[in-house]
């Protein structure tokens, strides 16, 4: 089972930094170029300078965003902008946010988890990764020897034993409390009883990656890199661990949005053939946009093939996703709407490649997807339904993975609440 530990986190010094709302930033993979620049301008100590630095003219192997991140971190440590906790600590984050008209609360326990390869079946993935993103993160880790943003991990908490400990702790005065789009409270917790009981309960758990597959695989690569440099390094070396924000599967604040597909660049003959081909595999109902948000299981919607109309698709009972695959996948995989979209709609009927293609874009917002079709930027949108957290566990337990861009956990974990240095020991 997973080895979970407290750690000596690096945090912003509250005597130097008074407004945490100006300091934290989203994780690197959701920061747009315009937002990246805005975060730079927001505060000279904004976390974006470490998490996702700007490329600059004249960058080379000796001078680049990774080197600048390293130098910036070291300067902030020297100037006491950042401080490292003196004793190993767990951290608790209460994130209160709104989704639609509903207010939700998510409780996250920040800890270090010993890195294990996927085949050990201690930490479980549910999506595939791409190499480009991992290369970027590995360059940053090699330069800075730190985790700047946490991986989002899920675990089972039968009896709510861990949750009860966390809930009790969040009744105390927080270390940080601020508003940044949502409401954030953060506690550094190192009381011996809390540390002992959390460690005792977590030692029996498996961890399921919700968000951060690229960062986890990068952390594994970095661990191997450090082991090659120091073959006799300690098992307690910090690089053998990765920082995670752990959330119970039963937490009511888990929100998973679908990731819709936007299609463009399809020629008229292919589009005409596509429309006819849909009838071979799906039961089809067409209506106006009033049925746009029909979220019945097994119901996939296409918006914009006919202007202002919604095409509702239900896979015919005789059609099986595995029939379209060269290598058979799990039964759980075949039940996913996103698998149907990937293999039957995109690959079979549209002829799009299995990997990345410039003819597909993605967004977790159905409203944005439809607006982009209405204003002519895309030909049509393929709208999916949310995937449940239990489905993610079922896919992982079946030793399978979903297609890329299947889940969008909302809201994203902020970067900058605490960091994990990869030198020394946990």
C-alpha positions as CSV (number, residue, x, y, z in Angstrom):
1,X,0.0,0.0,0.0
2,X,1.0,3.7,-0.4
3,X,3.7,5.1,1.9
4,X,2.5,8.5,3.0
5,X,4.5,10.9,5.0
6,X,4.5,14.4,6.4
7,X,7.3,16.7,5.1
8,X,9.1,19.9,5.8
9,X,7.2,22.2,3.4
10,X,8.5,25.5,2.0
11,X,5.9,28.3,2.4
12,X,5.6,32.0,1.9
13,X,6.7,34.0,4.9
14,X,3.5,35.6,6.3
15,X,5.6,38.5,7.7
16,X,6.8,39.3,4.2
17,X,3.7,38.3,2.2
18,X,0.5,39.9,3.4
19,X,-1.8,39.1,0.5
20,X,-1.7,35.4,-0.5
21,X,-4.4,36.1,-3.1
22,X,-1.7,37.9,-5.1
23,X,0.8,35.1,-4.8
24,X,-0.9,31.8,-5.7
25,X,-1.5,30.8,-9.3
26,X,-3.2,27.9,-11.2
27,X,-1.2,24.8,-12.2
28,X,1.0,25.3,-15.3
29,X,-1.2,23.3,-17.7
30,X,-4.3,25.6,-17.5
31,X,-2.4,29.0,-17.6
32,X,-2.9,30.8,-20.9
33,X,-0.2,33.1,-22.3
34,X,-2.3,36.2,-21.4
35,X,-2.9,34.9,-17.9
36,X,0.8,34.0,-17.5
37,X,1.7,37.7,-18.2
38,X,-1.1,39.0,-15.9
39,X,0.2,36.8,-13.1
40,X,3.7,38.2,-13.6
41,X,2.3,41.7,-13.4
42,X,0.2,40.9,-10.3
43,X,3.0,40.6,-7.8
44,X,6.7,40.3,-8.0
45,X,6.5,37.2,-5.8
46,X,3.7,35.5,-7.7
47,X,4.2,31.7,-7.8
48,X,4.0,31.7,-11.6
49,X,7.7,32.7,-11.7
50,X,8.5,29.3,-10.3
51,X,5.7,27.2,-11.6
52,X,5.5,28.4,-15.2
53,X,8.1,31.0,-16.2
54,X,8.0,33.1,-19.3
55,X,10.2,32.3,-22.3
56,X,12.4,35.3,-23.2
57,X,14.3,36.4,-26.3
58,X,17.8,35.0,-26.4
59,X,17.1,32.0,-24.1
60,X,19.6,29.1,-24.5
61,X,20.9,26.2,-22.5
62,X,22.5,28.4,-19.9
63,X,19.8,31.1,-19.6
64,X,16.2,30.0,-19.8
65,X,13.0,29.9,-17.8
66,X,14.1,26.8,-15.8
67,X,17.4,28.5,-14.7
68,X,15.5,31.7,-13.8
69,X,13.0,29.7,-11.7
70,X,16.0,28.1,-9.8
71,X,17.7,31.5,-9.3
72,X,14.4,33.1,-8.2
73,X,13.6,30.3,-5.7
74,X,17.1,30.5,-4.2
75,X,16.9,34.3,-3.9
76,X,13.5,34.1,-2.2
77,X,14.9,31.6,0.3
78,X,17.9,33.9,0.9
79,X,15.6,36.9,1.4
80,X,13.2,34.9,3.7
81,X,10.3,35.4,1.3
82,X,10.1,31.6,1.4
83,X,10.7,29.6,4.6
84,X,11.1,25.9,5.2
85,X,9.2,24.4,8.1
86,X,11.6,23.1,10.8
87,X,9.7,19.9,11.5
88,X,7.8,17.5,9.2
89,X,4.3,18.6,8.8
90,X,1.0,17.7,7.2
91,X,-1.0,20.5,5.5
92,X,-4.8,20.9,5.2
93,X,-6.5,23.0,2.6
94,X,-10.2,23.9,2.7
95,X,-11.4,25.1,-0.7
96,X,-14.9,26.6,-0.8
97,X,-16.2,27.3,-4.3
98,X,-19.3,27.7,-6.4
99,X,-20.4,25.5,-9.3
100,X,-23.5,26.8,-11.0
101,X,-25.7,28.0,-8.1
102,X,-24.3,25.5,-5.6
103,X,-21.6,26.2,-3.0
104,X,-19.3,23.3,-2.3
105,X,-16.4,22.6,0.0
106,X,-13.4,20.3,-0.7
107,X,-10.9,19.2,2.0
108,X,-7.4,18.3,0.9
109,X,-4.6,16.7,3.0
110,X,-1.2,17.7,1.6
111,X,1.4,15.0,2.2
112,X,4.3,13.3,0.5
113,X,3.7,9.9,-1.2
114,X,6.5,7.5,-1.9
115,X,6.9,7.1,-5.7
116,X,6.0,3.7,-7.1
117,X,5.9,2.7,-10.8
118,X,2.4,2.0,-12.1
119,X,3.0,-1.7,-12.3
120,X,3.4,-2.0,-8.6
121,X,-0.3,-1.1,-8.3
122,X,0.1,1.1,-5.3
123,X,-0.6,4.4,-7.1
124,X,-3.1,4.1,-10.0
125,X,-3.4,6.2,-13.2
126,X,-6.6,6.6,-15.2
127,X,-5.3,8.6,-18.2
128,X,-2.4,8.5,-20.7
129,X,0.3,11.2,-20.9
130,X,2.3,13.0,-23.7
131,X,6.0,13.3,-23.7
132,X,6.3,17.0,-24.4
133,X,4.6,18.1,-21.1
134,X,6.8,15.6,-19.2
135,X,10.0,17.0,-20.8
136,X,9.0,20.5,-19.7
137,X,8.3,19.5,-16.1
138,X,11.5,17.4,-15.9
139,X,13.6,20.3,-17.0
140,X,12.0,22.4,-14.2
141,X,12.6,19.7,-11.6
142,X,16.2,19.2,-12.6
143,X,16.9,22.9,-12.3
144,X,15.0,23.5,-9.1
145,X,14.9,20.2,-7.2
146,X,11.4,21.0,-6.0
147,X,7.7,20.2,-6.4
148,X,5.9,23.5,-6.9
149,X,2.4,22.2,-7.3
150,X,0.7,19.2,-5.8
151,X,-0.7,16.1,-7.6
152,X,-4.4,15.6,-6.9
153,X,-4.8,12.1,-5.4
154,X,-7.9,10.2,-4.3
155,X,-8.2,7.5,-1.7
156,X,-10.9,5.5,0.0
157,X,-11.8,6.5,3.5
158,X,-14.3,3.9,4.7
159,X,-15.7,5.0,8.1
160,X,-14.5,8.6,7.4
161,X,-11.6,8.1,9.9
162,X,-9.2,10.5,8.1
163,X,-12.0,12.9,7.2
164,X,-13.0,13.2,10.8
165,X,-9.4,14.1,11.8
166,X,-9.3,16.7,9.1
167,X,-12.7,18.2,9.8
168,X,-11.8,18.5,13.5
169,X,-8.6,20.3,12.5
170,X,-10.3,22.9,10.2
171,X,-12.3,24.2,13.2
172,X,-9.1,25.9,14.5
173,X,-7.6,29.2,13.3
174,X,-6.0,28.7,9.9
175,X,-2.4,29.5,9.0
176,X,-3.6,31.3,5.8
177,X,-7.1,32.6,5.0
178,X,-7.8,34.5,1.8
179,X,-10.1,34.9,-1.2
180,X,-8.8,34.1,-4.7
181,X,-11.8,33.5,-7.0
182,X,-12.9,31.1,-4.3
183,X,-12.4,30.9,-0.5
184,X,-9.2,29.3,0.8
185,X,-8.1,28.3,4.3
186,X,-4.8,26.5,5.0
187,X,-3.4,24.9,8.1
188,X,0.1,23.6,8.9
189,X,-0.5,20.6,11.2
190,X,2.3,18.8,13.1
191,X,0.8,17.9,16.4
192,X,2.1,14.3,17.2
193,X,-1.4,12.8,17.7
194,X,-2.7,14.1,14.3
195,X,0.5,13.0,12.5
196,X,0.5,9.6,14.1
197,X,-3.2,8.9,13.5
198,X,-3.2,10.2,9.9
199,X,-0.1,8.1,9.1
200,X,-1.8,5.0,10.7
201,X,-5.0,5.3,8.6
202,X,-3.3,6.2,5.3
203,X,-0.8,3.3,5.4
204,X,-3.5,0.8,4.2
205,X,-4.6,3.0,1.3
206,X,-4.0,2.9,-2.4
207,X,-3.8,6.3,-4.2
208,X,-5.7,7.1,-7.5
209,X,-4.4,10.0,-9.5
210,X,-7.2,12.4,-10.3
211,X,-5.1,15.2,-11.8
212,X,-1.4,15.3,-12.4
213,X,-0.4,12.2,-14.4
214,X,2.3,14.1,-16.2
215,X,3.8,15.4,-12.9
216,X,3.7,11.9,-11.4
217,X,5.5,10.3,-14.3
218,X,8.0,13.2,-14.3
219,X,8.6,12.7,-10.6
220,X,9.4,9.0,-11.3
221,X,11.9,10.0,-14.0
222,X,13.5,12.6,-11.7
223,X,13.8,10.0,-9.0
224,X,15.6,7.6,-11.3
225,X,17.8,10.5,-12.5
226,X,18.8,11.3,-8.9
227,X,19.4,7.6,-8.1
228,X,21.8,7.3,-11.0
229,X,23.7,10.3,-9.7
230,X,23.8,8.8,-6.2
231,X,23.3,5.0,-6.3
232,X,23.7,4.7,-2.5
233,X,21.3,7.5,-1.6
234,X,19.0,7.1,1.4
235,X,15.5,5.5,1.0
236,X,14.3,8.5,3.0
237,X,15.7,10.9,0.4
238,X,13.1,13.5,-0.5
239,X,13.4,12.8,-4.3
240,X,11.8,9.3,-3.6
241,X,8.6,11.1,-2.7
242,X,6.2,13.5,-4.5
243,X,3.8,16.1,-3.0
244,X,0.1,15.3,-3.3
245,X,-3.1,16.8,-2.2
246,X,-5.1,13.8,-1.0
247,X,-9.0,13.8,-1.1
248,X,-11.4,11.1,0.0
249,X,-13.5,9.6,-2.8
250,X,-16.5,10.4,-0.6
251,X,-15.7,14.1,-0.3
252,X,-18.8,16.1,-1.5
253,X,-16.5,18.7,-3.0
254,X,-15.2,16.5,-5.8
255,X,-16.5,18.0,-9.1
256,X,-15.5,16.3,-12.4
257,X,-16.5,18.2,-15.5
258,X,-16.6,16.6,-18.9
259,X,-14.2,17.7,-21.6
260,X,-16.1,18.5,-24.8
261,X,-14.6,18.2,-28.3
262,X,-14.6,21.0,-30.9
263,X,-14.1,20.1,-34.5
264,X,-12.9,22.1,-37.4
265,X,-11.1,21.7,-40.7
266,X,-13.3,18.9,-42.0
267,X,-14.0,19.0,-45.7
268,X,-17.5,19.1,-47.1
269,X,-17.4,15.5,-48.6
270,X,-16.0,14.1,-45.3
271,X,-18.7,16.0,-43.3
272,X,-21.4,14.7,-45.5
273,X,-20.2,11.1,-45.2
274,X,-19.9,11.6,-41.4
275,X,-23.5,12.6,-41.1
276,X,-24.6,9.6,-43.0
277,X,-22.3,7.3,-41.1
278,X,-23.7,8.3,-37.7
279,X,-26.9,6.5,-38.5
280,X,-25.0,3.2,-38.9
281,X,-23.9,3.2,-35.2
282,X,-26.3,5.4,-33.3
283,X,-29.9,6.0,-32.6
284,X,-30.4,9.7,-33.4
285,X,-32.8,12.3,-32.2
286,X,-32.6,15.9,-33.4
287,X,-34.1,18.9,-31.6
288,X,-33.4,22.6,-30.9
289,X,-30.8,23.7,-28.4
290,X,-33.3,23.3,-25.5
291,X,-32.1,19.7,-25.1
292,X,-28.4,20.8,-25.1
293,X,-27.8,19.8,-21.5
294,X,-29.6,16.4,-21.5
295,X,-27.2,14.4,-19.3
296,X,-28.7,10.9,-19.5
297,X,-26.0,8.2,-19.3
298,X,-25.0,7.0,-22.7
299,X,-26.3,10.2,-24.3
300,X,-23.8,12.1,-26.5
301,X,-24.8,15.3,-28.2
302,X,-23.5,17.0,-31.3
303,X,-24.2,20.7,-31.6
304,X,-23.9,22.6,-34.9
305,X,-23.9,20.0,-37.6
306,X,-27.2,21.7,-38.6
307,X,-27.2,25.3,-37.4
308,X,-28.8,25.8,-34.0
309,X,-29.8,22.1,-33.8
310,X,-28.7,19.4,-31.3
311,X,-28.2,15.8,-32.4
312,X,-28.6,13.4,-29.6
313,X,-26.8,10.1,-30.1
314,X,-27.3,6.8,-28.3
315,X,-25.1,3.9,-29.3
316,X,-27.0,1.0,-30.8
317,X,-27.0,-2.0,-28.5
318,X,-25.2,-4.3,-31.0
319,X,-22.3,-1.8,-31.4
320,X,-19.3,-2.4,-29.1
321,X,-16.3,-0.1,-28.7
322,X,-13.9,-3.1,-28.6
323,X,-15.0,-4.0,-32.2
324,X,-13.2,-0.9,-33.3
325,X,-9.9,-1.5,-31.4
326,X,-6.9,-3.4,-32.5
327,X,-6.2,-4.4,-28.9
328,X,-9.1,-5.2,-26.7
329,X,-9.8,-3.0,-23.7
330,X,-11.7,-3.6,-20.4
331,X,-15.4,-3.8,-20.2
332,X,-15.4,-0.6,-18.1
333,X,-13.5,1.2,-20.9
334,X,-16.1,0.2,-23.5
335,X,-18.9,1.8,-21.4
336,X,-17.4,5.3,-21.4
337,X,-19.0,7.9,-23.6
338,X,-15.6,9.4,-24.2
339,X,-14.4,6.0,-25.5
340,X,-17.3,6.0,-28.0
341,X,-16.4,9.5,-29.1
342,X,-12.7,8.8,-29.4
343,X,-12.9,5.5,-31.3
344,X,-16.2,5.6,-33.2
345,X,-16.9,9.3,-33.9
346,X,-13.4,10.7,-34.1
347,X,-11.3,7.9,-35.5
348,X,-13.8,5.7,-37.4
349,X,-16.2,8.3,-38.8
350,X,-14.1,11.5,-39.0
351,X,-10.9,9.7,-39.8
352,X,-8.9,11.7,-37.2
353,X,-5.7,10.2,-35.8
354,X,-5.6,8.6,-32.3
355,X,-3.1,11.1,-31.0
356,X,-3.1,14.9,-31.1
357,X,-4.6,16.6,-34.1
358,X,-5.0,20.3,-35.0
359,X,-8.6,19.5,-36.1
360,X,-9.7,18.9,-32.5
361,X,-9.8,21.4,-29.5
362,X,-11.1,20.8,-26.0
363,X,-13.0,22.7,-23.4
364,X,-14.8,21.8,-20.1
365,X,-17.4,24.4,-20.7
366,X,-20.4,23.4,-22.8
367,X,-21.5,27.0,-23.1
368,X,-18.1,28.0,-24.5
369,X,-18.1,25.1,-26.9
370,X,-21.5,26.1,-28.4
371,X,-20.5,29.8,-28.6
372,X,-17.4,28.9,-30.5
373,X,-19.5,27.0,-33.0
374,X,-22.0,29.8,-33.2
375,X,-19.4,32.4,-34.0
376,X,-17.9,30.2,-36.7
377,X,-14.6,29.2,-35.1
378,X,-15.5,25.5,-35.2
379,X,-17.8,23.5,-37.3
380,X,-19.5,21.6,-34.5
381,X,-19.1,20.5,-30.9
382,X,-19.3,17.0,-29.4
383,X,-20.7,17.4,-25.9
384,X,-20.2,14.7,-23.2
385,X,-21.5,14.0,-19.8
386,X,-19.5,14.1,-16.5
387,X,-17.6,11.0,-15.4
388,X,-18.1,9.9,-11.8
389,X,-15.2,9.5,-9.4
390,X,-16.2,5.8,-8.9
391,X,-15.8,5.3,-12.6
392,X,-12.2,6.5,-12.5
393,X,-11.5,4.0,-9.7
394,X,-13.2,1.2,-11.7
395,X,-11.1,2.0,-14.8
396,X,-7.9,2.1,-12.7
397,X,-8.8,-1.1,-10.9
398,X,-9.3,-2.8,-14.2
399,X,-5.7,-1.9,-15.1
400,X,-6.9,0.3,-17.9
401,X,-6.8,4.0,-18.7
402,X,-9.3,6.4,-20.3
403,X,-8.6,8.3,-23.5
404,X,-6.7,11.6,-23.0
405,X,-8.8,14.6,-22.1
406,X,-11.5,12.6,-20.4
407,X,-11.8,14.5,-17.0
408,X,-11.5,18.0,-15.7
409,X,-11.4,18.2,-12.0
410,X,-12.9,21.5,-10.8
411,X,-11.6,23.7,-9.4
412,X,-7.9,23.2,-10.0
413,X,-5.5,23.0,-7.1
414,X,-3.7,26.3,-6.6
415,X,0.1,26.4,-6.7
416,X,1.9,28.3,-4.0
417,X,0.3,27.1,-0.8
418,X,3.3,24.9,0.0
419,X,6.3,23.4,-1.9
420,X,8.3,20.3,-1.4
421,X,12.1,20.5,-1.8
422,X,13.7,17.3,-3.3
423,X,17.1,17.6,-1.6
424,X,17.7,16.1,1.9
425,X,15.2,13.7,3.5
426,X,11.5,13.9,4.2
